[in-house]
Amino acid sequence: MSKNCAVILAAGEGKRMKANKPKPMMEVLDRPMIDWVLDATEASGVNDTILVVGAYGEQLVDHCGDRSAICWQKERLGTGHAVMMALDYLNASDAENVLILNGDAPFMDAATIAESLALHEANGNAVTVISARLDDPFGYGRIIQGADGSFERIVEQKDATEEEKAIRNVNSGAYWFRREDLIASLGKLTTDNAAHEYYLTDTIYILKQEGKNAGVFVTENADVVLGANDREQLQALNDIAARNFPEAVK
C-alpha cells in the first residue's frame, strides 16, 4: 500500500463570520470544522497531514497539537500559493500521493477519500479531481469531462454556457495529486490572471498539457462540497449535521 499525505488549507480568515478565529475553528455540532476534516482524513488511513494556516493560526496550532504539522501562509495569494507554503514539507516527504482538502468543508468523508485514491492509483493519474453531483449546482464550478470520463476543464458559473450550466458534476475543491507531479507543477504556476493569484486548478492544466492523466472521481456524498462563508451558511451546516448525525447532537 502506497504512503500518502494530506495538505489541509486552513488559512481562511472568515471575516463574514464576525469572529476572532480562523474559519476552520468555527463549530459544527460543537466541534471545530477542522476536527471533522482531520477525523475523515485519519479514518481513511491518511495520518500524515500538514495544515496551512494564516490569520489567527495560533488557535489552530494550539487546538490541533501534534495531530498535524503546521506551515504558515503570511499573504493570501490564492489556493496554489497556499499549497506552495507546504513545499518544504512535500519535498521532505516520502509520500507517493498528496490529498488536498479544505479545512472548512466538514462533510468530506473517509469513504470518498479512500475510493478516490483507489481510482487515482488504478488509472495512473497525475491528478484526480474529487467531484460531487448536485441536484442544484448553481454557483459551483462545473466539471467538464471527456468521453472517456477524463478531466477536461472546470467552468465557473459566470462563464458557463446554458449547456454547461445543465451539468450537475461540480468541483469539491479537493484533489489527489502524485506528489512529484504536484511539486513540479506548482513551480510552473504564474499570477497571470485578473486576480494576480496562484490558482491551484492551473496545475491540472499544466499536467494535462504535459500529457499526464487527469481524472475525475464522483462521490456519492454530495455534502462534501459544502462550506460556510457566513453565519447563515454555518447554521445550515449545523442543521445538515444534526439530520445526518443525530447521535452527535448534544
N, C-alpha and C positions, 0 to 999 in steps of 0.2 A: 504494500500500500504506500502510495506516494506521501511525502511530507508536505503539508500545506500551511500557509499562514494567512492572516487577515489584517487588512488596514481598515480601520473604522474612522470615518470622517465625523469629527465631533467638535468642530470649531464654530458651529452656528451660535450666534450671539442671542438670537431670539428677542430682538428689541420690542416686537409687537406683543410679546408675552407680558411686557411690563414687569419683569422680574430680574433681580440682580443675580442671575445664574445662567449658565450655558443651556441652550435648548435641550441637549440630551439629558440634563438633570431635571427637566420638568417631568411630573409624575403621571403615570397611568396606573390606576388602581393602587395608589400609594407607593408605587415603586418607580424610581427614575427610569426613563426610556432606555438609557444606556444599559441598565441591568437586563432588560428584555432582550436587547441585541446580543449582549455577551452570553446570556443563557442559551440562546439559539445557536450561536457560533460554537460554544463548548459542547453542546449536546450533539452537534453534527460531527464532532471529532476534531474540530479545528481549535486547538488550545493555545496556539502561538499568535498573539494579537498585539497590535500597536494602535493606540488612539492618537489621532491628530487633533490637538486641542488649540484653542485660541483664547478669546475673551472669557474671563472667569475660569480659565482652565485649571487653576489650582483646586477648584472644587471637585473636578473630575479626578485629578491626581489623588486627592485625599480619599475620595469615595471608592475608587477602583483599587487602590492599594497595589498589591503585587499581582493583581488579576490580569494586568496588561502593561506592556511597555508604553511609553509616552513620547511623543515629539510635538514640537510647537510650530504653529503657523502664525507668525507675528503679523503678517499682512495677509489679507484675504484677496487673493488674485485668481480665484477660480478653483474648480474641483481638481484640475490637473496639477495646479500649484500645491494644493493640499497634499496630494499623493507624493509630489516631489519632496515634501518635507520628511517623508519616511524613507528617502533613498538610502541613507546610511544603513538603516535597519534592513532594507531589502537587499542591499549589496552584501551585507554580512550574513544573510540568511542562507540556509541550505534547502529552503522550501522549493518545491517544483512549481507550485501554483500559488497565486495570491488572490484572495477574495477581497473585493472592495464593497464595503457596506456603509450605509448612512446611520449615524448614531442616534438619529431622531426618527427612525422608522421602526417602531417597536414590534410590528407583527411579522417581521421576517422570521421564518421558522426553520428548524433543523432539517426537516424533510426536503424543503426547497433547496437548501444549501447542499445537502448530500446528493440529491438527484441531479442538480445542475452540474455539480462536479463530475458525476459519473458520465454525463453526456459530453462535457468538456473534454474529458480524457479519452473517451471512446472514439470521438470524432477527430482527435488530434488538433483541437482548436488552439489558436494563439490567444483568443479571447472569446468568451461566451457571455452574451447579454442575458440577464435574468429579466424575463418579461411576464406580464400578467394580462389576462383577457378580461376586460371590464364591460359590464352592461352599458355603462355611460362613460366613455373615455374622454369626454370633453375636458380640455385643459392640459391633457398629458401628451407627451411626445409619442407619436405613433411609430411602431417598428415595421419597417418595410422589409419584407423577406423575398428572396429569390424563389424560383420554382422548386428548388431542392431544399427549401427551408432555411438556407443560409442568411446571414445578416446582410442587408444591402445599405440601409441608412435609417436614420431617425429623422422624422419630420415633426417639427413643433406645430402646435395647434394653429398659430397665426399664419404659418406658411403652408398649411395643408390644403390640397385641392378637395373638392367635395367627395371624390372617390377615396382619397386618403383619410378624410375625416370619418368615413364609414368603417375604417379598420379599428378593431377592438383591442388588438395587442398593443400594449404600451410599455414604455421603459420604466423599470422599477428604480433605476439608479444604482443597481447592484450588478457586479460583474465578477467573473473569474478570468484571470489572466495567467498565462505561463509567465513565471517570474522574469525570466531573461528577456522575453518579448516586451513585458511591461517596462522594464528598466530602459531598454533600448529606445522604445517609442516615446517615453517621457522626455528623453534627451533631444527629441526632434520637434517637440511642441513649440509653437510660437504664440505671440499675442496679437497676431494679425487678424483681428476681428473687431466688431463695433465696441465691445466692452473692454477691449485690451486685457483680456484674461486668458489663462491657460485652461482650455477645456479638456477634461479627461476623455470625453467622447471622440476628440480628434485622434487619440491614439488608435482607436478602432480603424479609422480610415487609413491611417499610416500603415498599419499592419496589413490591411486588405490590399493596399497599393503594392506592398512587398510580396503579394501572392500568398499570404498566410490565411489560414482558415479563421473566419469569424462566424460564430454560431449564435443561435437563439434558443434558450430554454424557456418554455411557457409553464409557469407554475399553476397549480390548481388553487392556490391560496391567493385570491385577488387582493386581500388586505395587505400584502407585502408592500404595495405602492404607497400606503397611507402614511402621512406625516402630519405635522401641525405647525402652522406659522403664526397662529394667534390663539387667544384663549378659547374662542368658539370652536376652532378645529380641535384643540386639545380636549375639550369637553366631548366632542364627537368621538374621539379615540377612546375616551373613558367609557362612553356608552356602548361602543362596539365590544370593548374588552369585557364589560360586565355581562353582555349577552353571550359572548363566546367562551368566557372563562368564569362562570358563576361561582366556581369553588374558590376563586381568588378574591371575591368581593368580601370585604371585612364588615 
